[in-house]
Amino acid sequence: MFCSRQTKCTSAARLIIMPIYIPSEGKNSQVPTHLTRISIPHVSISTDSTNKIIKGKVLFKGPLSKTAPGSFVLKTVIQEDAVSENSSINTFLYGVLAKDFSHSVSLEDVVVVSGFTVGKSPTAKSDKRHPFNLLLTSDQACIYVAHQQPPPDPGPSSASNRSSSLTAKPPKHTYVKLSDLKAEELVNVYGVVVFFKQPFKSYGTDYCSSLKITDESNQKIVCTIFCREMDDHPKIFQNGDIIRLHRVKAKWFNGSMTLSSNVGFSVVTFDGAVGGAVEPRSSRKFFSFDEHDRRRVEELRSWAVSQDVCSTVSAAVPLSGVQPKVYFDLTCQLLAKAPIDTTCMLLRVWDGTKCPYTQSDVTIDPDTIEGPASFSGTKKSFIANILVFDNHVVCAKQLKIGAFLRIYNLRAVCESVKEPGLLRMDTDHLVFQLNGGTSFGKGIRVLPESSPDVQKLKRSFESFSEDEPSDSEMLEIWSTPPEFLNDGAVETRTERSCSHQIQPMTLSQLKQSQPEGEYHVRAQLRSYQPHRLHQSLKLFCSNCSSMQEIPNEEVLSGIFSAAFQDSTPCRHPPWILSGHVSLPEDVAQSPKKSMDVLASSRLLKKENPKEFIFLQGFSLEETCMLAAHYENIVPLTSSGGDLDLLDLSAPFLFRGKKRYYGCKRCSEASLRNMKAVGAVVDEKFLAEDLGIQLLQYVLLMRLKLQDSTDTLDVFLWKDAEKFFGVSAEDVSATEEAQERVQKVMDLLCPPEDSQDQRPWLDLCLMAYAVEDEPGQSQTCYQIINTTIITPSTTQSGPD
C-alpha cells in the first residue's frame, strides 16, 4: 500500500513519511472501508472522485520522465479483471508519487487508486483505450498495491515459502555430475550455462532450444529441449546463469554424450552473479526448492567465477561502445515498435548511453507505431532503431512497450546511403539488425524486473535528464496542445517568391504531367527524413558535385590523436615562425598555462597578429579550446620530416564553433607562401592559398507531401536555407539556428497529430528527370522559391 500524503500506517503501527506503502510479506493492503469502488468503464469527466476508488492490474508501466529539476511524470495503464470495452485506462502520476511508483510497482501488480482527477484522453482513438485519463498528484492521491505472488505450494516447498525446517531434511532429489552421465538414463543435473540458443520453431509442433552446460567435472554437455510453449523453455538471459534440469535423458549422439528433454521433465534457472539473490526462474507455478538447492546454486556460482568459465564468451555491449561490423548483445528498454512489412519489424530502444556513430533513419507511418511516435530532442539522440527480421518478428510482436530486453547477436551494419535522383553521396550510416535464424544464439529475451541488469538500467535512466518533454509527451500528459499551437498564435504558412503565375494542381495531376518544369501545389507534410535533424546537415562540393556526411567527434578525435602521436620536430617553411600563446583564464580544465604555436611572418605585420595561428601536435579538445578565443586556427602534422596539413577528413580551419572542410577529391592541399599582407583572412582566402576546394554546408531532407488525391516524395535542398530562413553554416554551429529548424518541422509535422490539423502549404516544385543507371531515368522533385512563415517570424518587434 502506498499513499502520497503523510499518513499513519496502522498495519505497521508507525508514521510513514514516504509516499509509498508496501504491505508486509503475508499481509494484504488494507483499503479503508468508507471508500466505494467504481468500475473503469463508468469513469467520465463528471465522475465525483470523493471517497471513490478504482481497482485494476498494471498492464503497462512507462519510463520515468523528468519534466524539470525535481519534477517527474510517469504513465501507466491499469485494467480491470473483467475485460470489456474501455476496461483499460491511461493513468498519469506526477511528482514524488511517479518516482516511487517507478521503483516499487511492477507489471501485473494489482493497484487501488483514490484521490484521482479525470481528464480527457487525446490518444483514445490511436490506443483504443478509455476516452478519459486518470491524473494522480502527490498531494491528493493514494494508491494501495498488492504484489502478485505465486499461490502456496501444497506439496513441495515453493520459492516464496521456504521453511527453516527444510534444512534438516535430506535432499529430495539426487543429482548426477556431468562426467558421470550414462546413456539412456533419466537424470537430474545442475550446470553452468556456457552457450545457449533462443527457442525456435521446430519442424513439428514444438519449439526447440539448445544450450551447453558444464560443472566442476569440466565436462561440457549439449542439451536439447522441446516444449510446445515457448514460455516453458529455460529462462536463460546470459552465459554464466545456473540451470537445474529434472528428468532429462542422457544419450550418445555423434560420439558425444548429450541431454534431451523427456516426458515429465522440468527446468529452473538462476542468475549466476556471486552474492546475488537466489531467485528461481520458472514458468511453472509449483516446483521444489529448498536449502540444498540454494547451497548448490551458490557453489556453482563460486566455482564458475574461480575458473573464469564465462570470461571469453561475454558479448554484452552498451550503445556507447558499439563498433561497426561487429556482433554484440544489447540490454535495453523498449520504447516503441512498428511493423515494416510481414518479415521485418522496427524496435526503438535505449539503454541510457549514446551511440557515437550516425544511425540510418527509418521512416514509418505514424499510425502503425505502438508507443510514442516522437521523443524530446535530448532523448531522441539516445534512441537506437533496431530492425528485426524473419523468425524473430513473431517474438517482437508480443513484446510490451516499456519491457526490458536482452537482444542477442545483434549486428551493427555499415550502410552506404545513396539518395535517388541526387548527387552521389559519400556516407556510411550504422544500422542495427537482428537477422533471421538462431545461429550464435540470435534472439530476444524479456528480462524480469528483478534482474540486476534491469536495476542497473533503471539507475542510469534516473540520472538521465531530458532538456524538455516532446510535443507528444506534453499532449498526452497535460491533454493540451504545445505552447506554440495555442489559440492566439498566428497560423503557420508558406510564401512563394517565384515570378511565374501558374494555377496550382493536385499531386495526382503533377505525377501525370510532363517530367520537367516548375509547378505550384497545395499539400500537407505527412512525414520527413531524417528524423534526427542533425543528420540533414551535409557537406557539398561545387566542383565535383559530391555530397558527404560531416564526421562525428569520435572520428575527428582519432585523426587528431594520430597526428598528436607523430609530433616529431620537422622542417618549417621560411615564412612560418615559432612562438606561444597564453591560455585564457577561463580555460580552467587545461593544466597548461601556455601553448606552443606557429604563425605566418606575413600576418604578424597585421594589426592583430594572433588572429591566425597554426597548431601542431594538439588534441581535438585543445584545438577547440583555443578556437573559442583565437579567430583562425589551422591544425598541422608532420609528414616525411616536413609540416603538412591534416587529412582532409578533418577540418582545415577552426573559427569559433564553426569548422571548414575541404574536398579530398578536388583538393591539391599543400603549405605554400601566404598571400599579400592586405588580403582578408577568411575561409575562402585560406582554402585558395592552400590549394583546397572548400566544401559548403547544405541542408538535405526528403519530405512526403500529401493532399486528398495522392502522396509525393520531394527533396528540400538547394533552397533549404530560404525555406527555413537560416543558413546551413549557422545550423552547424549555433543552437538558435538548430532550434529554428526543429521548431519549423514540429509545426509542419506535429508528433502524434492527425493529418487534418497540420498546416496546408503553398509550394513551388521543380520537376526534373535524372538518370540513375544507363538507359533508366526517373522524375524527381525539389521544393524551390518557398519560405516558411511561422508565428515567431510574423510577430512585430518593439517600436
N, C-alpha and C positions, 0 to 999 in steps of 0.2 A: 504494500500500500504506500502511495506517496501523495503528498499534498503540497501545494505551493505556498501555503501560509504557515506561520509559526503555530504549531498545534501540539497538544499533548497526546501522545500515542498511548492509549490505555493498555494495549497488549504488551507493550514494553515497559509501561509504568515509568516513563521518563520524558523529559522535554526534548523535542526534536527540533533543531534549527534548520536542518537541510530540507529542501523541498521534496525529497523522495523518501518514501517509506517502503521497505521491502519486508514482507512477513517473515517471521522466523520459520525455520525448517519444521515441517509438520503442522504448521498453523495456516489458517486461511485469513485473507484480508477481511476485516470487519467493516462492512459498509453500514453507515448509520441507518437505523430503521425508519427515520422520518423521511428518507428520500424515496421518491417514486420513479420507477423505470418507465421510459417511453421508448417506443420502437424506432429504429433508424429511419425506416420509410416514412414515418409520420413527422419527421423534423421539417420545419419551414421557418421562414422569416418571422412569422407571428408566434412561434413557439415561445412560451414563457418557461425559461430555464430555472426559475426559482425552485429549489428543492427537487430538482429533476436530475436523473442520471441516465446515461446511455452506456450500454454494455456491448462489447464486441471483441473479436480476436484481431490481433495485429497482423494485417495481411501484407503490409509494406512499411518499411522504415527507411526514409531517405537520409542522405548525409546531413550533418550539422553544418549550417551556413552561418558565417559571421557577417552581420549587416553593418556593424560599427564596433569600435572597441568596447568589449564587454557586453555586446548585444548579440543574441543568437536567435535563429529561427530553424525549425525542423518540420518537415512534412511527414505525416504517417497516414495510413489508411486502415480503418477498422471496419470489420464486417460482422454482422450478426450470424449466429449459427444457422438459422433458417434462411437459406439463400433464396432471395426473391428480387424483384425489381427494386432498385435503389436501396439495397441492403448493405452496400458498402459506401463509406463516406470519407472524403478527404478531410484531414484534421491537421491544423497548424498550431504549433506550440511556440511560444516566444520566451525570451529571456532565460533565466536560470532553469526554468521548467524544461525548456528544449534541451539544454545541455545535460541535465540529469536524466532525462528520458533517453537520450542517445546512449548514455553509459549503462543504464540499468534495465532497459526493456529490450526484449528480443522478439524476433518473428514468432508467431504462434502463441505468444503470451495473451492472456485474457485481461482486458482493462475495463474499468468502470470510471467514467468521467462525469464530473459535476462542475457547476460554476462556469459553464461554457456560454459563448455567444454564437449566433448564427449569421453567416454571410453568404451571399450569392456566389456560386462557383462559376468562374469564366471558362472552365475546361470541361464542363459536363458533357458537351457534345463529343469532344475528342476522346475522353477517357471512359465514357459510358457509365459514369458513377452518379452519385446523388447530385441533384441540381444545386445543393447548398453545401457550404463548408462549416465545420466546427472550428472555432477560434478559442484558444486557451492561453491566458496570460498568467504570469507568476503571481499576481496579486489577487486573483479571483478564483482560479481553477483548482480542483482537487482531482487526483487520479488514484484509483485503487488497482493494484496489479497482482495477478496470480501467475507465477511462472508455471509453464507446462512441465509436468514431471511424469515419468512412466508409471503405470499402475504397479502396485506392490506385487512381488513375485510370490505366489502361494507355495511354491516348492523350493527350487534352488534360490539362493540369495541373489538379488539384483544389485546393479552397480550403485544404486542410490540408497540402498537399505542394507548396510553391512553390520553385522553384529560382532561384538568382540568375542563372543563365544565361539565363533567360527575358527578363530586362531588355534583353538585346542583340538579341532577335528583334523583327521588325516586328509590329504588331498583327495578330492572326489574323482579326479581323472589322472591317468598315467600318461606321461609324455615321453616320446622317443627322441633321442638325439638324431640329427640328420645323417650322421655317419653310421647309424645302426639300422637304417631302413632295410626292410626285406620285401622283395617283390610279392605282390598280390595280398599284402596285409593291410587291414584298416588300422590307421594310427592317428594319434593326436600329437601335434608338434607345435613348438614355438620357434620363431625365427626373426631375423632382422632383414628387412627388405633392401635389396641392393639394386633391383631393377623391376619396373612394372609397366604394363600397358593398360590404358584405359579400356573399359568394356566396349566391345564392338559386336555388331550383329553377325551371328554365325550363319551358315548355310541352312540350318534348321530353324527352330522356333526360339532358341535360346540366345542370350548374349554370352560372349566368351571374353575372359580376361586372362592375361598371362603375367606371371611375376617370377622373380628369382629370389630365394632367401638363403640365409646362412646362419650358423650358430657357432658355439665355442669349438665345435669339431672342425671348423673351417671348410666344411663341405658346402658347395653351392648347388641348390636343388631348384629345378624349374617346376612351378606349379601351374596347372591349367584348370580354370574354374568355369563351369557352365551354370547359368541361372536364367530362369525365364524372365525375371525382372531385373532391370539394371541396378536398382537400389539395393538388391540383395548381394551385390558383389562387394569385395573388401573395400572399405573406405580408406584408401591409401592416398596420402597427399604428397609425400616426398620420400626419397630414399633415406633409410635410417629409421622409418617407422617400424614398430614391433607388430607382429601378426601372430594370432593364435588360430590354428586350424583343428577342428574336431572331425573325426570320422572321414578322413581323406584316404585314398587308396594309393599305395606305392606300386609303381610299375617300371619295368625296363623299357626304354624307348631310345632307339638309335645308339645303343651302347651305354646309356646313362640312366641312372635312377631318377624318376620323376614322381610327382604327386598330382593327383587329379581329384576333382570333387566326386562325391558318391552320394547315393541316396541317404538322406538324413544328415548331410554334412552341415557344419556351421562355422562361421568365421567372426572374429572380433579383432579389431586393430587398436593401436595406441600410438600416441605421439612418442617419438624416440628421443626427445630432449631430456638430458640428465637434469634431475631436480624439478622437472615439470610435474603437473598433476597427472596421476594415473587414471585417466578417464576413458572407459571403454567406448569404442565407436562400433555400433551395430544397427542394422535395420530391424532387428528382432526386438520385441517388447520384453521378452524373457530370455535370460541367459545366465549361466552360472558364473560367479566371480567372487573369489574370497581372498584371504590374506596370502595364500600360497601363490595365487596369480599375481598379486601386487608385487611380491618379492621377486618372482620370475621376470616380470617386466623390468624392474629396476636392475636386476642382474644383467640382463641383455643390454640395457642402455649403457651401463658402465663398461661392459666388455666391448661393445661396438666403438665407444669413444677411445678406449685404451688401445684398440687395434687399428684405429683410423679406418674403419671399414668403409665409410662412405665419403672419404675426403676427395676422392678422384672423380666422383660421379655427380657432384652438386652442380646444377646449371642455373640456379636462380639468379636473376639479374634485375635490378631496378631499371626503370626507363632512362634514368640519368646515366646508366652505364652501358647502354646498348651500343653495339658496334655494327656497321653494315655487313651484310653477307654472313651473319652469324646466327646460329640456332640458340635459343635460350628459353628458360622457364620464367613466367611472369606472375607475380602475386599482385592482385589489383582489385578494385571495386568497379562493378558495372554501373554506369550512369545512364546509358541509353542504348537502344538497339533498333535495327530496321532491316527488313529483307531487301536484298538487292535483286535476286531472282530465286528460282527454285533450288539452285545449287550454291548459293552464296548469301551470307548474312553479315551485316556490319555490327560490330560491338564497339561502343565508345567507353573507354575505361580510363582510370587514372590510379596512380599509386603515391601521389604526393611529391613526386620528383619530375623533373622536366627533361624530355629527350633533347639532346644537344643538336640533333640533325633536323633539317626541314622535312616535314612529312607531306606525302601526297594528300590532297584534299579530296574527300569523297562527297559528291553531291547526291542527295536523295530527296524524294518527295517528302516534305514535312508531315503530310498526312499519314505516312507509313511509320513514323518514328514512335516507338514506345519509350516514354521518358521525356525529359526536357529536350526541346528542339534546338536550344541555344544556351550558352553559358556566358558568364561575365568575362570581360576582357582578360583578366589575370588567369582565371581558372581555365579558360579556353586553351591557353598555351601549354597547360599541363596534361591535356587530354590526348590519348592515343586512339587512332582508328585502327581496328583490327578486322581483317576480312577472314571470315571462317568459311571453309569450303566443304562440299560433299557430305560425307557421313557425319561430320561434326555439326551440321546445320540442325539436325534433329535435336541434339543436346542444347544448342544455343537457343532454340525456340522456347525451351522450357525454363530458361533462366529468368529469375525475377530481378527487376531493377533494384539496385541497392545491394545485391548479393556480392559477397566476397569470393573471388575466383582464383584458382591457380590454373594457368594455361601452359601446357607442356609442349616443348619442342616448337615454339613459335619462331618464325624466321623473319629477320629484318632484310628485306629485299631492296636493292637499289634499282629504281625505275627511272629510265630516261623519259623525259616529258617532251613531247612534240605537239604543239598546238596546230591543228589542221587549218590550213589556209593562211598561216602566219609565217614569219621569218623563222629560220632554223634556230632551235633552242639548245644551248649547251648547258644542260641542267640535269642533276640527279636528285630525286626525291626518295625518301625512305618509305617503304610500305611494309606493314606488319601483316603476315599471312600465316594462318593455320591451315596447311594443306590437308587434303583428304588422306585417309589411310590411318594406320595405327603404328607404323614403324617408328622406332626410337621413342615409344611412349606418347606419341602425339595425342592430345585430348584436352578436355576441360573438366575441372572438378570444382564443385561449390564447397567452400571452406566453412566450417561451423564458427559461430561467434566466439566460442571458447578457444579457438586456435591461437597459439602465440603469435603467428604471423598476422592474423587479423587484429589482434591487440596492438601490434607494432604499427600497422597501417592506421589504425584509429588515432594513435598518438601523433603520427605525422600529420594527419588531417586536422587535428586540433590546433597545431601550430601554424597551419596554413591560413593566411589572411587574404581574403579577396578584396580587391580595390572597391568594388561595388556590386550589388546583385545585378544580374542580367535583366533585360526588359521582361523576359518571360517569368523570371522569379518574382519580380515586382508585381506583375499582373496576377500571378497565382496567389501570392501571399496577401496582398492588400486589396485584391479584386478591383483595382483601378488601373487605368492606362498609365504609361510612362509620363513623366512630368511634361516633356516637350510635346505631348499629344493632347494637352488639355483644351478645354472649350475655347479659351481665349487666344490660342496660338493661331498664327497665320498658316493657311494651308500650304503644304509643300507642292511645288510645281516646277515646270521646266520652261526655259526661254530659248527659242531658236534664234540664231544670229545669221542664218543663211539669207541670201538676197533673192533667191528664186521663189516664185509664187506657184505652188502646185497643190492640188487637192489631196488631203490625207486619204490613205487607203487602209484596208484591213490587212492583217498579217497573212491571211489566206490569199488575198489578191496579190500581195507582194511576192509570195512564193511562186505564183503563176506568171509573173511579169518577166520582162527582159532581164538578163543576168547582170547587167551593168547600168549604173546611173545613180541618181540621188532621189530619195523618196521621203515622204512625211507619213508617220504613223502615230497612232494614239494607243498606248498599251500600258499595262501594269508590269511591274517586275515580279516574277514568280520565284526565282532563285538566282544565285550567283556563285561563281567560283573565282578565286579560292575563298573559303570562309575565313581562314586566317589571313586577314588583310595585309599583314606584313609580307606575305608571300607574293602579293601582286606587284611588289616593287622589283624591277628588273634593271639590268644594265644593257644599253643598246649602243651598237657601233654603227655610225652613219656611213662608214666607208665600205664595210663588207656586209652590212645589214644583218648582222648576227645579234642574238639576244642571249643573255646568260643570267644565272642566279647570282645574288650577292652572297659571297662566302660568309658563313657563320663565324662566331667568335672563336670556336674551338679550332677551326681550320686556320684562321689567321694567327692564333696563338702558336700553332705548330710551325708555321712559316717563320715567325719571329724567333721562336726557340731555336730552330735550326740555324738561323743567321746569328743568333746570340752565341751559339757554341763555336762558330767559326769567326771569332772577333780578333784574329791574329793581326799584328801590325802589317800594313801594306802601303804601297806607294800611293801618294796623293797627287792629283793634278796640280800644276803650279798655281792655279787660281783659287785653291782651297787652303784655308788657314785653320789651324787648331786653336781651340780655346775652351772655355767652360762657361756655363750659365748657373746662376744661383736659383735654387728651387724656391717658389713662393712659400710664405709661412703657413698658408692654409693646407699645404700638401703634407699633412702630418703623418700619413701612413708610410711615407718613404723614410728610411733611416739615413738617406743621403742628404747632405746639405747643398751639394752642387753636382753637376754632371758635365763630363767632358763632351764637347760637341765640335762640329766642323762648320765653317761658314765660307761664303764666297767673298773673295777680296774685292770684287767689283761692287757687291752690295753693301760692303762695310762703309762705303762713301755716302750711302743714303742717310736720311735724317734718322731713321730707326734701324740701326744695324742688326738688331736682334729679331727683326720681323721674319727673317728667313734663315733657318739653320738645317744642317744635315746631322743625322744620328747614325752611329754605327755600334752594333753590339748591345742594343737596348731591347727589352721585352715589350710586348704589346701594351701591357699595363703602364709601363714607364712612358712610352710614347704618347699614350692617351693623356697622361698626367700633364706632360709638357704642352700638348696640343691645346689644352684649355687655357694656356697663358701666353703662348707664342703663336704668331699669326700663321706662319707656313713652316711645316716640318716635313722633310724628305728622309725616309729611312734608307740606309745603305747596308751593304755587306761586303765581304772581301771575296774576290774570285781570281784565282791564279796570281795572287800577290798584288792585285790592283783593286781599287774601290769600284764597286758596281752597284746597280740598283737591285732591290729585292725582286724575286719572281713576281710577275705582274698579276698573279692571283691575289696578291696583297695590294692595298692602296699605295700609290706612289707619292701621294700628298695627303697630309692631315691638316685640316684647318678647323679648329674648334671641334665640334661634334660631326662636322662634315668630312667625308672621305672621298677621294677621287681615284678612279681606277683607269687602267689602260687596256686596250685590246691586244691580246697576245698574238693574234694572227697578223694584225696590220702594223704593229709597232716594231721599230728598229731601235730599241732603247739603248742609250749609252750616255756616259757623262762627258759632255763637251763644254767648250768655253761658254760662259754666260754671255748674254747679250748686253747691249749698251746699258749704261747706268740709268738712263732716263726711262727705260721701259717699265711698264706696270707689272708688278709681280703678282700674277694670278694663275689659276689652274691652266688656262689656255696658253699663257706665255710659257709656263714651265713645261707643259706637255710638248709643245713645239720645239722648245730648246733641247729637250732630252730625247727627241725622236719618238714620242709616244702618241698613239692615236687615242685621244680622250674618249672614254665611254660616258654616255649621258644617262641619267636616271630617267626611267619611264614607268608608268603605271599600266599594267595589263590585266584585264579582267574579262571573263566570259559571263554574259548575262542571258538569262532565259526570259524573254518577254511573252506576254500572254494577253490576248483580247478574247472576245466572245467567239471568234472564228477559228483560231489556231494558236500555236506557240512558235517561237522563233529564237534560235541561238544567235547572239550578236556579240561582237567584240567591242570593248572600250579601251582604246589605246592611244592613237595619235592625238585625239582631242580630250584625253582624260583629264589633263590639267585644267582645261577650260570647263569641263563638266563639273569638277569638284571645287574649282576656284582656288586651288593650291598648286604649287609646283612639286614635282616628284622629288626634286632635290631637298626641298624643305621637309617632305614626308620622311625622308631618310634620316633626318637629324633632329626634328622638333616634335615634341609630344602634341603641341597645339595643332599642327597640320595632320598628324596621325588621328587625333580625336575628331577632326573635321571630317575626314574620310569615313571613319567608323560611324559617326552620327548620321551622315548622309545615307549610308547603306541601311542603318537601322530604321530610318524614316521611310525609305523606299520599300524595304522588305522586313517589316517588324517580325520578330520571332513569335511563333505560335499565334499568328494573326490570321484572320480569314481573308481571302483574296479580295473581297469587295470592299474591305476597309483600307486597302493600300491605295496610294495616290495614283491618278492617271497621268501619264507623262506624254507630252507632245515632243516627239523626237524626229530628228533628221538622220536618215540612214543612208549610207553609201553601200551599194551592192557591187561586187566585183568578182570576176572569175579567177581562180588560181589553179595551177597545175600541180597536183600532189605527186603524181607519177607520170612518166611519159605517156601521152595519149589520154590521160584521165584528168579531168578538172571538176571542180565543184564551185558553187556560188557561196561566197562569204559576205558577211555584213558587218559594218562598223558604225558606231554612233559618232556623228560629227556635228560641229556647229551647234552644240546644245549645252546649256548651262543649267545646273540645278539651283532653284531658289528655295531656300529653307527659311523657317521662321526667324532664325537668328540673323540672316542676311537681309531681311526685309525691315527689321526694326531700325528706327532712326536713332542716331546718337544725340547727345545733349546739344542744346543750342549754344 
